[in-house]
Amino acid sequence: MKHVTEYRDADLVHVVLDGIRQTVTKPWVLMEICGGQTHAIVRHGIDQLLPTEIELVHGPGCPVCVTPLELIDKSLAIASCTEVIFTSYGDMLRVPGSGSDLFSVRASGGDVRVVYSPLDAVKIAQQNPDREVVFFAIGFETTAPPNAMSVVQAQSLGLKNYSILVSHVRVPPAMHVILGSPHNRVQGFLAAGHVCAVMGYWEYPPIAEKYGVPIVVTGFEPLDIVQGILQATRQLEEGRCEAENAYPRVVTFEGNRPAQKLIERVFEPCDRKWRGIGTIPDSGWRLRQEFAEFDAELRFDVEAIQPDESPLCIAGQILQGLKKPHDCSAFGVKCTPENPLGATMVSSEGACAAYYRYGRHVAGQKQEE
């Protein structure tokens, strides 16, 4: 694929790192929103190559990690029904609910299947008219268009056995909560490039202005990330607070308007609970009334499930940039990928999973490949 290897060029990365060292004069705390960026940063040791003045903290941009516990328990209840074929992305199968996970349901005889697209779930519904097919529709703005399209397609096909369990969340409201907290440490954001590829970044200038923080749209390769850090650092050192695009090969200011219109057609804003963080107003999407027949929560009457989080898991503080994974007493001891307490240890984009995988078990420890 074109435009990949050059963004992993170590010499070019070090040129930008030199630019950061020449720019920074004060300590700054930056948050990368996306869990994919977190894994790239930890995998390549980017945080350890930065000057000591720059601290990176990890944001709530892992969709698996912020899916609330009650949605996990609802998925378990639905998947356990004998008439149901429950479909999901693979990451969700290991996420712990109150007592088990979707892998356990499958091991006990539940028909739980991994799919790569919600449209695959629609095909399964077509092929199994005598079964209820449910797709676990999680994610940020990135996955909302295909999830919306699956509902539109199911409606056009007249499918009565397809529904989605919706757990969509939106980035801008979470940024408001983080920046508005009295405990906030974040002085600048590296915004998630794939989210902005869909939504653009027209929502970000008012946030940057209101809280006085730079927001730089950033990609996922090492050169993308250090370039985003450089642009955010320049703004901070110059006293500017603007929304900038360091990922122009993918992102435009307006974003993908047809995708946004599809989202607006199928979903409407709602309050949404984030795992470990709590309810954030207008931070989610739910199906509009005209598509309510495809709402799995209504179809299976699981709305009353309201479990409690594990008191040992500090994922909420990690997702708000207040603590690092190795600050958790359970990290690597009571909480491991084999026996996770929270989703941040399970997800391929989880901060705890990144720290565990790459040997960051104590503060300042060098990366182990």
MARVEXMI-967972 format. One line per 2 residues: number of its first residue (from 1); their letters; for each residue x, y, z of C-alpha. Coordinates in nm, 3 decimals. Each point is the difference from the previous one (the first is absolute). Layout:
# MARVEXMI-967972
NUM> a> X/Y/Z ~ ...
***
This chain:
# MARVEXMI-967972
1> mk> 0.000/0.000/0.000 ~ 0.129/0.344/-0.089
3> hv> 0.085/0.244/0.280 ~ 0.084/-0.254/0.271
5> te> 0.373/-0.073/0.010 ~ 0.101/0.366/-0.004
7> yr> -0.214/0.061/0.309 ~ 0.200/-0.267/0.181
9> da> 0.338/0.137/-0.103 ~ 0.212/0.023/0.316
11> dl> 0.220/0.277/-0.139 ~ -0.300/0.219/-0.079
13> vh> -0.149/-0.070/0.343 ~ 0.322/0.114/0.166
15> vv> 0.003/0.319/-0.206 ~ -0.342/0.087/0.140
17> ld> 0.106/-0.104/0.350 ~ 0.291/0.245/-0.031
19> gi> -0.254/0.265/-0.095 ~ -0.197/-0.075/0.316
21> rq> 0.314/0.027/0.214 ~ 0.083/0.335/-0.158
23> tv> -0.355/0.126/0.056 ~ -0.088/-0.105/0.353
25> tk> 0.102/0.217/0.295 ~ -0.269/-0.092/0.257
27> pw> -0.167/-0.318/0.123 ~ -0.317/-0.091/-0.190
29> vl> -0.253/-0.282/0.029 ~ -0.152/-0.127/-0.326
31> me> -0.273/-0.261/-0.039 ~ -0.029/-0.229/-0.298
33> ic> -0.369/-0.081/-0.022 ~ 0.015/-0.321/-0.199
35> gg> 0.102/-0.338/0.139 ~ 0.158/-0.084/-0.335
37> qt> 0.231/0.296/0.047 ~ 0.075/-0.116/0.355
39> ha> 0.113/-0.341/-0.126 ~ 0.216/0.161/-0.271
41> iv> 0.159/0.233/0.255 ~ 0.081/-0.277/0.247
43> rh> 0.103/-0.254/-0.264 ~ 0.249/0.237/-0.163
45> gi> 0.110/0.158/0.330 ~ -0.093/0.346/-0.125
47> dq> -0.080/0.126/0.349 ~ 0.350/-0.104/0.112
49> ll> 0.164/0.182/-0.290 ~ -0.170/0.330/0.079
51> pt> 0.170/0.269/0.209 ~ -0.085/-0.031/0.369
53> ei> -0.212/0.314/-0.018 ~ -0.264/-0.182/-0.210
55> el> -0.226/-0.246/0.180 ~ -0.251/-0.208/-0.192
57> vh> -0.315/-0.125/0.173 ~ -0.255/-0.235/-0.147
59> gp> -0.356/0.091/-0.089 ~ -0.338/-0.175/-0.024
61> gc> 0.022/-0.076/-0.372 ~ -0.021/-0.378/0.027
63> pv> -0.358/-0.099/-0.088 ~ 0.025/-0.341/0.163
65> cv> 0.139/0.155/0.319 ~ -0.279/0.254/0.048
67> tp> -0.290/-0.233/-0.081 ~ -0.190/0.005/0.332
69> le> -0.022/-0.308/0.218 ~ -0.379/-0.017/-0.028
71> li> 0.028/-0.022/-0.382 ~ 0.241/-0.292/0.040
73> dk> -0.244/-0.171/0.239 ~ -0.287/0.068/-0.241
75> sl> 0.201/-0.156/-0.281 ~ 0.057/-0.308/0.217
77> ai> -0.370/-0.028/0.079 ~ -0.099/0.031/-0.366
79> as> 0.274/-0.235/-0.125 ~ -0.115/-0.264/0.249
81> ct> -0.345/-0.021/-0.162 ~ -0.038/-0.321/-0.198
83> ev> -0.170/0.170/-0.295 ~ 0.280/0.258/-0.041
85> if> 0.306/0.013/-0.223 ~ 0.210/0.270/0.168
87> ts> 0.260/0.168/-0.222 ~ 0.282/0.229/0.101
89> yg> 0.347/0.120/-0.079 ~ 0.260/-0.232/0.154
91> dm> 0.127/0.247/0.262 ~ -0.331/-0.009/0.186
93> lr> 0.004/-0.373/0.072 ~ 0.259/0.026/0.279
95> vp> -0.138/0.314/0.166 ~ -0.113/-0.098/0.350
97> gs> -0.354/0.060/0.112 ~ -0.113/-0.039/0.359
99> gs> 0.071/-0.372/0.003 ~ 0.109/-0.124/-0.342
101> dl> 0.063/0.101/-0.361 ~ -0.126/-0.087/-0.346
103> fs> 0.264/-0.271/-0.038 ~ -0.150/-0.171/0.305
105> vr> -0.348/0.026/-0.150 ~ 0.129/-0.161/-0.321
107> as> 0.177/-0.273/0.198 ~ -0.329/-0.072/0.176
109> gg> -0.178/-0.053/-0.329 ~ -0.105/0.350/-0.101
111> dv> 0.020/0.082/-0.370 ~ 0.250/0.287/0.014
113> rv> 0.177/0.085/-0.325 ~ 0.281/0.239/-0.090
115> vy> -0.070/0.216/-0.305 ~ 0.209/0.261/-0.177
117> sp> -0.288/0.225/-0.101 ~ -0.360/0.056/0.112
119> ld> -0.097/-0.076/-0.358 ~ 0.127/-0.354/0.064
121> av> -0.255/-0.019/0.282 ~ -0.274/0.112/-0.240
123> ki> 0.096/-0.286/-0.233 ~ -0.019/-0.245/0.290
125> aq> -0.350/0.129/0.076 ~ -0.099/-0.059/-0.362
127> qn> 0.138/-0.354/0.015 ~ -0.171/-0.081/0.332
129> pd> -0.357/0.136/-0.018 ~ -0.107/-0.219/0.293
131> re> 0.263/0.148/0.237 ~ 0.043/0.342/0.159
133> vv> 0.331/0.156/-0.110 ~ 0.149/0.274/0.218
135> ff> 0.305/0.211/-0.077 ~ 0.190/0.171/0.284
137> ai> 0.030/0.352/-0.144 ~ 0.276/0.164/0.200
139> gf> 0.241/0.274/-0.090 ~ 0.068/0.366/-0.052
141> et> -0.098/0.202/-0.304 ~ 0.223/-0.223/-0.215
143> ta> -0.224/-0.306/0.011 ~ -0.333/0.183/0.008
145> pp> -0.047/0.020/-0.381 ~ 0.028/-0.377/-0.070
147> na> -0.217/-0.076/0.305 ~ -0.260/0.247/-0.127
149> ms> 0.023/-0.149/-0.349 ~ -0.072/-0.348/0.138
151> vv> -0.327/0.127/0.146 ~ -0.097/0.174/-0.324
153> qa> 0.080/-0.314/-0.197 ~ -0.193/-0.224/0.241
155> qs> -0.300/0.231/-0.031 ~ 0.017/0.003/-0.380
157> lg> 0.020/-0.381/-0.003 ~ -0.298/-0.025/0.234
159> lk> 0.199/-0.199/0.256 ~ -0.194/-0.047/0.324
161> ny> 0.266/-0.210/0.173 ~ 0.287/0.253/0.003
163> si> 0.078/0.248/0.278 ~ 0.300/0.184/0.146
165> lv> 0.107/0.054/0.358 ~ 0.115/0.361/-0.017
167> sh> 0.292/0.137/0.201 ~ 0.118/0.293/-0.209
169> vr> 0.197/0.282/0.160 ~ 0.125/0.337/-0.130
171> vp> 0.337/0.165/0.055 ~ -0.082/0.374/0.046
173> pa> -0.222/-0.043/0.310 ~ 0.272/-0.208/0.166
175> mh> 0.251/0.276/-0.067 ~ -0.232/0.246/0.174
177> vi> -0.021/-0.227/0.306 ~ 0.378/-0.048/0.020
179> lg> 0.082/0.369/-0.044 ~ -0.280/0.113/0.231
181> sp> 0.108/-0.221/0.288 ~ 0.161/0.172/0.301
183> hn> 0.262/-0.277/-0.009 ~ 0.087/0.047/-0.367
185> rv> 0.369/-0.018/-0.096 ~ -0.040/0.011/-0.379
187> qg> 0.144/0.309/-0.170 ~ -0.029/-0.117/-0.361
189> fl> -0.161/-0.277/-0.205 ~ 0.114/-0.227/-0.279
191> aa> -0.336/-0.067/-0.165 ~ -0.082/-0.336/-0.159
193> gh> 0.060/0.008/-0.374 ~ -0.246/-0.273/-0.095
195> vc> -0.285/0.167/0.191 ~ 0.078/0.327/-0.175
197> av> 0.012/-0.176/-0.336 ~ -0.373/-0.057/0.048
199> mg> -0.105/0.304/0.201 ~ 0.259/0.257/-0.102
201> yw> 0.127/0.229/0.272 ~ -0.248/0.285/-0.023
203> ey> -0.123/-0.080/0.352 ~ 0.344/0.059/0.152
205> pp> 0.075/0.375/-0.040 ~ -0.268/0.101/0.257
207> ia> 0.143/-0.253/0.248 ~ 0.356/0.127/-0.051
209> ek> -0.115/0.358/0.050 ~ -0.222/-0.070/0.303
211> yg> 0.266/-0.186/0.200 ~ 0.311/0.161/-0.145
213> vp> 0.157/-0.323/-0.126 ~ 0.144/-0.092/-0.339
215> iv> -0.163/-0.293/-0.180 ~ 0.205/-0.161/-0.277
217> vt> -0.153/-0.268/-0.222 ~ 0.260/-0.276/-0.010
219> gf> 0.056/-0.328/-0.186 ~ 0.130/-0.334/0.124
221> ep> 0.349/-0.054/-0.140 ~ 0.307/0.113/0.199
223> ld> 0.063/0.301/-0.223 ~ -0.367/0.101/0.020
225> iv> 0.009/-0.011/0.378 ~ 0.319/0.198/0.052
227> qg> -0.120/0.257/-0.254 ~ -0.322/0.039/0.199
229> il> 0.201/0.043/0.318 ~ 0.222/0.261/-0.166
231> qa> -0.297/0.204/-0.121 ~ -0.171/-0.016/0.339
233> tr> 0.323/0.098/0.176 ~ 0.053/0.296/-0.231
235> ql> -0.348/0.126/0.078 ~ 0.053/-0.036/0.375
237> ee> 0.336/0.176/-0.009 ~ -0.147/0.283/-0.212
239> gr> -0.309/0.035/0.216 ~ -0.238/-0.107/-0.278
241> ce> -0.306/-0.224/0.032 ~ -0.121/-0.113/-0.341
243> ae> -0.127/-0.310/-0.177 ~ 0.262/-0.112/-0.254
245> na> 0.023/-0.288/-0.243 ~ 0.322/-0.204/0.004
247> yp> -0.165/-0.280/-0.202 ~ -0.097/0.177/-0.324
249> rv> 0.051/-0.305/-0.221 ~ -0.311/-0.151/0.161
251> vt> -0.194/0.272/0.183 ~ -0.182/0.311/-0.120
253> fe> -0.167/0.270/0.207 ~ -0.350/-0.101/-0.114
255> gn> 0.052/-0.376/0.014 ~ -0.209/-0.255/-0.187
257> rp> -0.334/0.176/-0.043 ~ -0.190/-0.299/-0.150
259> aq> 0.108/-0.213/0.298 ~ -0.110/0.273/0.242
261> kl> -0.340/0.022/-0.170 ~ -0.042/-0.378/0.028
263> ie> 0.076/0.018/0.372 ~ -0.252/0.282/0.044
265> rv> -0.264/-0.199/-0.191 ~ 0.025/-0.307/0.223
267> fe> 0.125/0.127/0.338 ~ -0.080/0.286/0.235
269> pc> 0.209/0.140/0.290 ~ -0.055/-0.137/0.350
271> dr> 0.166/-0.007/0.339 ~ 0.240/-0.294/0.021
273> kw> 0.177/-0.168/0.289 ~ 0.373/-0.059/-0.048
275> rg> 0.162/-0.289/0.183 ~ 0.198/0.127/0.297
277> ig> -0.090/0.363/-0.070 ~ -0.377/0.028/0.037
279> ti> -0.278/0.159/-0.200 ~ 0.098/0.277/-0.241
281> pd> -0.286/0.211/-0.138 ~ -0.059/-0.026/-0.376
283> sg> 0.307/-0.219/-0.038 ~ -0.170/-0.290/-0.174
285> wr> -0.232/-0.095/-0.280 ~ -0.314/-0.210/0.009
287> lr> -0.230/-0.117/-0.275 ~ -0.263/0.249/-0.109
289> qe> -0.363/-0.092/0.060 ~ -0.056/-0.098/-0.363
291> fa> 0.268/-0.270/0.044 ~ -0.101/-0.110/0.352
293> ef> -0.103/-0.345/-0.124 ~ 0.372/-0.071/-0.048
295> da> 0.089/0.088/0.362 ~ 0.113/-0.320/0.176
297> el> -0.047/0.151/0.346 ~ -0.369/0.048/-0.071
299> rf> -0.042/-0.330/-0.182 ~ 0.149/-0.206/0.284
301> dv> -0.116/0.212/0.296 ~ 0.342/0.032/0.167
303> ea> -0.015/0.371/0.083 ~ -0.025/-0.065/0.377
305> iq> 0.349/-0.158/0.031 ~ 0.218/0.237/0.208
307> pd> 0.309/-0.170/0.152 ~ 0.283/0.151/0.208
309> es> 0.363/0.045/-0.109 ~ 0.291/-0.177/0.169
311> pl> 0.140/0.227/0.276 ~ 0.355/-0.115/-0.083
313> ci> -0.002/0.127/-0.359 ~ 0.120/0.361/-0.052
315> ag> -0.065/-0.002/-0.376 ~ -0.214/0.311/0.029
317> qi> 0.289/0.202/0.141 ~ 0.234/-0.139/-0.266
319> lq> -0.245/0.091/-0.278 ~ -0.016/0.359/0.131
321> gl> 0.378/0.037/0.008 ~ 0.014/0.019/0.379
323> kk> 0.201/-0.320/0.051 ~ 0.211/-0.245/-0.199
325> ph> -0.065/-0.377/-0.013 ~ 0.297/-0.079/0.225
327> dc> -0.156/0.224/0.270 ~ -0.267/-0.269/0.051
329> sa> 0.072/-0.245/0.284 ~ -0.170/-0.278/-0.198
331> fg> 0.196/0.057/-0.321 ~ 0.193/-0.310/-0.104
333> vk> -0.093/-0.175/0.325 ~ -0.376/-0.036/0.042
335> ct> -0.064/0.144/-0.344 ~ 0.168/-0.162/-0.301
337> pe> -0.110/-0.071/-0.360 ~ -0.088/-0.354/0.109
339> np> -0.201/0.119/0.302 ~ -0.101/0.363/-0.065
341> lg> -0.189/0.215/0.246 ~ -0.084/0.261/-0.261
343> at> -0.022/0.054/-0.371 ~ 0.321/0.207/-0.020
345> mv> 0.197/-0.321/0.059 ~ -0.189/-0.193/-0.269
347> ss> -0.047/0.230/-0.296 ~ 0.259/0.019/-0.278
349> eg> -0.021/0.378/0.054 ~ -0.001/-0.006/0.382
351> ac> 0.269/0.195/0.184 ~ 0.047/-0.273/0.262
353> aa> 0.039/-0.261/-0.274 ~ 0.266/0.216/-0.168
355> yy> 0.197/0.046/0.321 ~ -0.021/-0.370/0.081
357> ry> 0.092/-0.117/-0.350 ~ 0.302/0.226/-0.033
359> gr> 0.134/-0.047/0.351 ~ -0.091/0.336/0.154
361> hv> -0.069/-0.149/0.342 ~ 0.159/0.282/0.198
363> ag> 0.034/0.372/-0.063 ~ 0.296/0.080/-0.223
365> qk> 0.074/-0.364/-0.086 ~ 0.153/-0.046/-0.343
367> qe> -0.196/-0.166/-0.276 ~ 0.048/-0.373/-0.050
369> e> -0.058/-0.139/-0.345
***
